[in-house]
Amino acid sequence: MELPVLLILLPPLIGAVLNGVVGLFAPGYRRNEWLIGGLATAAVALPFAVAVSLFLGFHGEGTGHGAEVVRYFTWLAAGDLSVDFAYRIDQLSLVMALIVTGVGALIHLYSIGYMHGDPGFWRFFAYLNLFIFAMLNLVLAENLVVLFLGWEGVGLCSYLLIGFWYTNLKNSAAANKAFIVNRIGDFAFLLALFIVFAVVTDGREGAFGFDFTTLLASETLALFGAGTTLLVVLLFFVGATGKSAQIPLFVWLPDAMAGPTPVSALIHAATMVTSGLYLLARLSPMVLRAPTAMAVIAVVGALTAVVAATIAITQNDIKKVLAYSTVSQLGFMFMAAGVGAFFVSIFHVMTHAFFKGCLFLGSGSVIHAMHHVEHDLEHRGLIPGHHGSGAHSPHESEATQHPLRHDPLPYDGPFDAQDMRTMGGLRKSMPITAITFLVAALAIAGLPPLAGFFSKDEILFKVFEFGYNDQAWAFLVWGVGIFTALLTAIYMGRCYLLTFEGRPRWPGALDVKPHESPWTMTVPLVVLAFLSAVGGFLGLPAVLGESWIHHWLVEEGAGPVAEPAHELHVSHGMEWGLLGGGAAVAVLGLFLAWVRWGRRGLEADASLRRRLGFLYTLWSNKYFVDEIYDETVVSPVVEGSRRGLAPFDQKGVDGAVNGVARLVRGVAGRLRGLQTGVVQTYALYLVLGVVLVITLMLFV
């Protein structure tokens, strides 16, 4: 098992080092895009192949719920602490490794076409490979310390990739925001680690290395009192809210769309943002011992889901719509975790990786085409730019006066290749992108029998069942989930219709046509769309058959993911009703979207703005959360630092350093007077020194 684990972990690291180091010192290497992209893609495809072979041959024989643990060497050893570099192969880590490497390989292939011509091409793929290496450390770790190493690694790579185009200050600010907000969650994670270490080492003999086999054993969990368990679980949850963008730490993810679109697909749809869910699922035996914390997790997830969904319905940037959609779907996953349905949250992690990865890559394909439209419009002088003056000839023929040739932009400001208001009618020019985007959009909307229907319905069912077992608050969470599912279908229908249907809304639409993306970009779209269509059959509801994902992860108490034992179970008739209700909600939302945006286009936005009034203003301004943070946290800290810390730094710290320098200079200035250059003076000093030494020897 040692060799297969190395073959999963090392290729991405080797790819990152090769592309990073060779690209840094060999300028000629940077121009060979196919070699760079092929090497980076192979460095992720090989681990995927190894993970598939381990998955197919896994028999669950080993230690700790059938896990096979591979230990390489002791990393830290001090007193009661002994941490090994060890990795865990079990049902949960294999599923996550398959998602990370499988979707990751497709996104690497896609990036070869998307990043073509970028001067930082080599650097981009080095960062992507490094991210995959860190993520694999996170999901395969056998202990919390190695997991935290990967946790921090993906945070670093996220910072590097979000700010990849760092010459744009907006991108750099977004990268800083993501890094700082995540540090808040990471601090809570560290506090939880300290408390766990103190409790376990105080209650048992021998060294402790935070390994899951020991930590999650019933005798170890018994060492934690109810209050301590609640505190530890809440701290781990705060850490998860940072990585997985939940209230109140969700503000970084929408701004992270400043990075290249493949980054959005890989980090902010399929992998990094699911780290928090993976952590809770891995620690599920501990989380189930803190029912109050579970209620907090479910309620926060529900609030995050509905808040992000209401914001998404007002956004015009196609990537911002998908970003808030990601935040909302992560809220659904936390709702499942909050009612103990950890296997369902992982199921939704998987299906979400398929359809949201497809949606983000589809949006990248659209943006790629619209950038070409923008350059063509500049060249023709239809919009201001360095390719043309933007002026029109006074001698244009009547044929050129067609309204589609001179329609102004439907908003004030410059042309924006990501704004859906400049799109429309792209289905005819980009059929593959349109079809795959539609499949993924219908999947996330929850239309049966696509993947999102099964995973989202199972979440809502588990929340309802939890309420059915004397947890009345869960019914409120379920109601919020139903409303959010309706909003999801509406805003995804709007997103597809404004982008691909209707008439083109960019200037010169009769003369300037977008084109379909190259095969390196469309092949991943087709694969992910296919998975979005069929992936849900891995988790069939009980009334339709056996759920493979439940059997694989839970395995009647023998799997790595725990679940609560319910005394009451929903009847099959009620389950059929909930199943049909979920499908009806999706159909209703898509129908409402078609009625409004399919028929009226942008006019529907104006109508919605008039009808909702203040609510629309609140949603479109993202509940003013960033402004509130700026007024209550950022500005006071900056102003306090300027008024309090800056003077202390200048007069205290700098004053002390400069004072030492002035003292040394003053003393040296006086001592240098002793250096006269006269030999007789030096001889006198020598004699006086000898007299002083003799005196000390005789009388002291």
N, C-alpha and C positions, 0 to 999 in steps of 0.2 A: 504493500500500500504506500510505502514511502516514495517510490518512484512516480506513481500516478499523481500524487499530491504535488510533487515538485514540477511535474509536467503541466499542472494547472497553474501553479503560482509563478514559475520563473519566466516562461515565454513573454508575458506582458512586460515584466521588469527588464528583460534583455532587450526587447523591442524599444522600450523607452530610452534605455541607455544608448543603444546604437544610434537611433535617430537623433537623440539629443546631442550626444557627444560628437558623432561624425558630422552632423549638420552644423554644429557650432564651429568646428575647426576645418571643415572642407566645404568652401562655398560652392564648388562645382557639384557636390552631392545634392545640394538643396534643389537643383533644377530637375532632378530625376524623380518626378512625382510618382510614377508608377512603381518604382522601386521602393520609395518611402512608404506609400500607401499600401502596397502589396505586403511588405514586411510587417507593417503594423497590423494589418488585417489578419495575416497568418498567425501573428502572435496572440490573437484572441480566438481565432478559429480552431487552433490546435487544442487549447484548453477546453473548448466546447466539445470537441470530439472525445477527449479523455473523460470529461464529465458525463457524456452520453454513455460511454462504455462502463463507467462506474455505476451509473444509474441502472443500466440494464442488468448488470451483474450483482447488484446489491441484494444481500440476503438478510441484512439486519443482525448479523452475528458479531458480537463484540462486547463492549462495556457500555453501561449507561443507556438504557432504552435502545439497545441494538446498535449503538454508535461504534465506529472504528476510529480509534484515536492514534494519531501518528505524532510521536515526540522526537524532535531533532536534537535540541540541546537546551541546557538551562540558561535562561536569559538573565534573570535577576535572582540573587540569593543573598539574603541579609536577615538574620534572626529568624522570625516566624514567617518571613516572606520567601517563597521560592517559586518563581514564575518560569515555566518552560515555553519555548517556542514550539507550540503543539497545535495540531489542527484536527478537526472533528469531521468525519464523514458519516452523516446520517441522513434521514429522509428530508429534513428541513434544509440542511446545508446544500444537499444535492439539488433540490428544487431552485434555491436561490442562485447557486452557481450556474445552473442551466440558463436561468433568466439573464444573469449578468453577462455571460459569455456568448449566448445565442443572440440576444438582441444587440449586445455590444458589437459582435462581428458584423451584423447587418449594418449597423450605424457606421462602423469603420469603412465598409465598402461604399456606402452612400457618400461619406465625406470625401472620398477620392474625387468624385465629380463636383460636389458642392464647393469644396475649397480650391478647386483648380485655379491656378494663377495667383493664389495668395502668396505674398513674399514670406509669410511665416508658416508655410505648408509643413515643413519638417518639424517645427516646434509644436504645431497643433497636434500632430500624430504622436509626438513624444509625450505630451500631456495626456492625451487620450489613453495611451497604453499604461502610463503611470496611474491613472485613475482606476483602470480595470484591475491592476495589481493591488491597489489599496482596497478596492471593494471586495476582491476575493479574500484578502486577509480578514476583512470584517465578517464575511458570511461563513468562512471556514474555521474561524478561530475556535479553539477549545477552551479558552479562558477569557475573562473580561479585559485583561490587560492587552493581549494581542488584538482583541476586538477593538479596544480603544485606540490602538495604534492605527488600524485600518480606518476607524471612525475619524481620526484627525487627518489621516492621509487623504480621504475623499474630500474633507473640508478644504485642505490646501489645494488639491487639484481643481476643485470647484472655483476657488478664488482665481487660480491661474487661467482657467478656461472662460469664466465669465468676463474677466478683464483682458481677454486675448487681444482684442483690438484696443490696446491701452492708450493709444494716442488720442482717442476720443475720451475726454474727461468724464462724460456720462457713463461710459463703460467702466472706467476705473472706480467711479463712485459706487456703481452697482456691485462691483467685486468687493470693495471695502465693506459695504453694507452687509453682504452675505457673510463675509468673514466675521464681522463683529457680532452680528445677531447669533450666529452659530456658536460663538464663544460663550454666550450666556448659557445656552443649553449644555455645552460641554463642561462648564463649571459645575452645574448641578450633577452631571454624570460623575465627575470626580468626587464630589461630596458623598454621593451614594457609594462609590468604591471605598472611601475611607471608613464609612460607617459599617459596611459589610465586613471589612477587614478587622475592625475593632471587635465586632460582635463574634465573629467566627473564631478568631484567635483567642478570645477570652473564654470561649465555651468549649473548646476542644483542644487536644494535644496534637503536636506535630506542626510542620510547616504548612502554610496555606498559599495556594497559587491562583486563586480565583477561578479554578477550573470548574466547568459546569457539572461534571460528574459528581464532585464533592458538594458544590454549592447547592444544587437542586435536589440533593438527597433528602429524604424526609427527616432524618435525624439532624441534619444541618439546619433546615428550615425551622425546625422546632426550637432552635436557639433564639430565633427572633421573636420578640414579643409583638403583640398586636400593634402597638403604637410605633415600634421600630419598623415593622414590616410596612405599615402605611407610609411612613416617612421615606423609606428607601424606594418604594414603588413610585411615589409621587416625584422623587428626585430623578429617577430614571425616566419617568414620563416627561418631565420638563426637558431633559436631554433630548428625548424623542421629538418634542414639539419644535425644537430648533432644527434638527435635520429634516423632519417631515412637515415643516411649515404649518403648524397649527396655531390657533389663537393662544397667546398674544405674539408669537414669534414667526408669523407667516409673512411678514412684510417684505422679506428679502427675495422670495421666490419670483414674484411678478417682475421685479426689477432685474432679476437674473436673465431675463430674455434678451438683455443687451449682448450676450455672447452669441457666437455662431449657432445656427439652428440645430446642427447635430449635437451640440452641447446640451441644448434644451431637451432633445429627445433622449439622450443617454443619461444625463445626470438628473434632470428635473422631471422626467416622466417614468423612466424604467428602473432606475437603480438607486441613486443616492437618497432620494426623498423617501424611499421605502425602508431606509435603515432603521428608523424609529419603530416601524411595525415589526421588523425582524427582531429587534431587541426585545420588544414586549412578548413576541411569540416564543423566543428562546427562553425567556424568564417566566413563561406562563405559569409554572407551578407556584412561583412566588407571588405573581400578580393575583392569582385566584384566592390567595390568603388575605387580600386587602380589599374587601367589598366596597368600602367607601372610595378608595382610589379608583376602582373600576367604574363607579358611578361618575366620578369626575372625568375620567377618560372618555366615557360615552357622551356625556353632555358637551364637553369641549369639542369632540368630534362632530356632533350634530350642529353646534353653533358655527363651527368653521365651515361645514358643508353648505349651510344655507347662506351665510354671509358671502362666501366666495361665489356661489351661484348667482346671487342677485347682482354682484359686481360684474360678473362675466356677461350678463345679458345686455350691459350698456357699453361694452368696450368695442372699439373700432379696429384696433390693431389685432390682426389675426393671431399673433403669438400671445398677446395679452389675454385674449379669450381662452386660449388653451392653457395658459399659465394659471388663471383663476379656476379653470376647470380642474386642473391637477390638484390645486389646494382643496377644492370641493370633494374630489374623489378620495383624497387622503383622509378627509373628514369621515367619509363612509367607512373607510378601513378602521379608523379609530373607534367608530361606533360599534363595529363588530368586536374589536378587542375589548371594549368596555363591558360587553355582555358575555365575555369569556369565549367567544367564537373565534379563536385565534386562527384556526385552520381556514375559516372563511376569509379573514383579512389577508392571509397569504394567497388564497385563491384569487381574490380581487387584485392583489399585487401583480399576480401573473397575467390575468386578463387585461389589466390596466397597462401593463408593459406592452402588450400587443397593440391594443387600439390607440393608446395615447402616443406610443412610439410612431405608429403609422400616421397619426394626425400631425404630429410635430414634423415628421419628415415630409409629409404632404404639404404642410405650410411652407417648409423650406423650398420645396419644388416650385410652389407658387411664387414665393419671394424671388427665387432665382430667375424665373421667367419675367417677373415684373421689373427686375433690375435691368434686364435687356430691353424691356419696353421703355424704361426711363431713359436709358442711354440713346435709344433710337429717337425718342421724342426730343431730347436735347439736340441731337444731330440735325433733326429737321427744323429746329427752332420753334417747336410748339410749346416748350416749357423752357424757362431760363436754365442756363447751364453753360459749362465751359465748352460744350460741343457746338453751341449755336447761340445766336443773339436773342432768340425768342421773338423777333419781329416777323411780321407777315408781309408778303409782297402785295402792293396795292393792285397788281394786275392779275390776281388769281382768277381763274376761270370759274364759271358757275358750277362746274363739276366739283370743284374743291370747296364749295360753300355748304356741303352736306353737314347737318348739325353734329354728326358723330365725329367730324374732323375738327371741330372747334369748340366742343363742349368744354366749359371751364371746369376746374376741379370742384367737386361738391363740398369743399370746405376751404377755409382760409389757411394759407400757408403753402409751403413747397410740396412738390410731389413726394409721396411716401409709398415705397414699394410694399410696405407691410399693412397699409390701411385698406380694409375691405371696401371702403367707399370708392376707391379708385379701380376696383376690380369688376367682377360681373362677366358672365358669359364665357368663363374660361373652360367650361366643359368641352366646347367644340375644338379648342386649340390644344387642350391637355387632357385627352380622354382617360389615359391610364391614371394620372394623378387624381382626376375627378372621381372615377369609379372607386378607387381604393380609399380616398378620403370619405366618400359617401358610406362605404361599408363600415369604416371605423367610426364614423359619426353615428350611424344607426346602432352600432354596438354599444357605444358609451351611453346613448339615449336609452338603452334597455329594451330594444325591440327584439322579440323572440324570432328565431332561436339563436341569435348571435351571442357572443361570449359575455358581453356586459349584462345581458338579461339574467343569465344564470347566477353570476357572482353577486350582482346588486340585489336580486331577489332573495338570495340566500342570506345576505346581510340583513335585509328588512325582516325576513322571516325569523332569524335568530333573535333580533331585537324584540319582535312581537312575542316570541316564545318566552323570552326572559321576563317580560312584563306579565305574561300568563302565569308565571311562577311567583306571584306575590311581590313583584318589583314594579309597582305602579308607575314609577318615574320612567320606566322603559317605554311605556305607551306614548308618552310625550315625545321621546326621542324618535320613536317609530313614525309619529305624525310629521315631525320635522323632516325625516328621511323621505317620506312620500312626497311632500311638497318640494323638496330639493330635487327628487327624481323628475318631477314635472318640469321644473325650471331647467334641468339638464337637457331634456329633450327639446325644450324651446330654444335655448341659446345655441345648441349644436345645430338645430335646423336652421336658425338664422345665419350661423357661420357658413354653413354649406351654401345656402341660397344666395347670400350676398356675394359669395366668392365665385361660384361656378354657374349660377343660373341668371336669367334676365339678360339685359343688354350690357355690352361693355361700357364702362363709365370713365375710361381714361381718355384724354384728348387725342384726336386723330385715330380713333379706334378702327376706322375703315382701312387705314393705310399701315398702321403699326400693329402687328400681330405677335402675340407671345408664342413660344414653341414648347413642345414637350421636353422634359429633362432627359439627359443621357441614360443609358441602360444601367450604369452604376448606381443611379439614383432611383430608377423605377423598379428594378428587381427587388430591392429591400421593401419597397412599398407593396408589391404584390404578395411577397411572403408574409408580411405582417398583416395585410388585409385578410389573407387566407386564415391565419391564426386567429384573427379577430372574429372570424365567422365560425370556426369550429372549436376554438379553445374552451368554450363554456361546457362542452360535453364531458369534460373531466370532472365536473362538479354538479352532477344532476341532483335536483331535489329528491327527497325520499319518495314522493308520490310518483316519480317518473323512473326511478331505478336506483342503483347503488352509486354513491358518490366516491369516485376513485380518490379524489384529493383528501377526503375525510379518512378513508381507509389508509392511505399512504402516510399521512401526518399524525393521525391520532391512534389508529390501530388498536382500538378498545383499551386504551390506557397504556399500551406498550410503546407508543410512538413518542417522538420528542416534544410534541405539542399537547398540552393538557387542555381539558375542557370541563366545565362544571357539570355536575350530575343533577338533572331536572327530575322533580317528582311528578310534574304534570306535563303532558305532551299534547300539542295541538292535534285535533282530529284531522283525518285525511280530507274531510269535506272542507274544513276551514282552511287547510293548507292549499287545496285547489282554489278556493276563493281568493286567498292572498296572492297566489300565482297569477290568476287571471286579472286581479286588480293591478298588479305591477305591470303587466302587459298593457292594460287599458290606459294606465297613466302615461306610458311611453307613446302609445298611439295618439292620445289626446294632445300631448305636448308637441309632437311632430305635426299634427293637423293644425294646431294653432299657429305654429311657425309658418306653415305653408300658406294659410289664409292671410297672414299679415305680410310676411316678407316675400313669399313666393309671388303674390299678386301685386304688391304695392312697392316693393323694393325699399329704397331709403326713406320713402314717405312714411313707412311704418315706424321708423325710428322717431321721426318728428311727432307722429301721432302719440306714440308711447310716452314721449317726453311731456307732451301737453297733458295727457291723462294722469300720469303719475305725479307730476309737479315736483314737490319737495323730495319725494322718495327717489325719483329718477336722479335728481341732483345729488342726493346722498349716495346713491349707488355708483353713479358715474365718477364721483370724487372719492370712491373707495372708503366710504364712511369717515373720511378725513382722518384716518388712523395715522398716516405718516405725518400730517400736520400736528396731530395731538402729541405724537412722540417727539416731534421737533420742538414743540412748545414746552413740554413737561420734562423731557429728558435731555435731548441734544443741546438745545440752546442754553439751558441752565448749566450744563456741564462745560460747554464751550465758554460761556460768559464767566462762570466761576473760575475756570482755569485762567482766563485772561486777566481777571481782577485779583484772584488770590494766588494761584500757583505760579503765574508768570512773574509777578514781582518777587516771590520767594525764590524762584529759579534764578532770576537775574541778580538779586541782591544777596540771597542766601547761598545757594549752591555756587553760582558763578562768582559771587563775592568771595566765598571761602577759597575757591581755587585761585582766583586772581590775587587774593590777599597773600596766600602762600608764595606766589610768584614774586609779588612786590617785596615781601619780607626777605626772601632769598636774594633778590637783586640788591636790596638795601644793605644787607649784611655783607654781601660780596663787594659792594661799592666801597664800604669802609675798610674791609680787609685788604682790598687790593692796594691800599696806601702803604701797606707793609712791604710791597714789592717795589723797592726803590731802584734796583739795578746796581747798587753800590756793594762791592765785595766785602768791604769792612763791616757794613751793617749786618750782612748775613753771618759773618764770623762772630759778631757780637751776639746775635740770636742763638748761634750754636753754643757759645760759652754759657749764656744764660740758661739754655736748655739743660746743659750738663750739670750746672749748679743746682737746678731745680730737681733733677733726677736724683742726685746724690743726697740732697736735703731730704727728699721723700724716703730714700732708703735708710737714712740714719735716724730719722725722728718719727716715722709713721709705722 
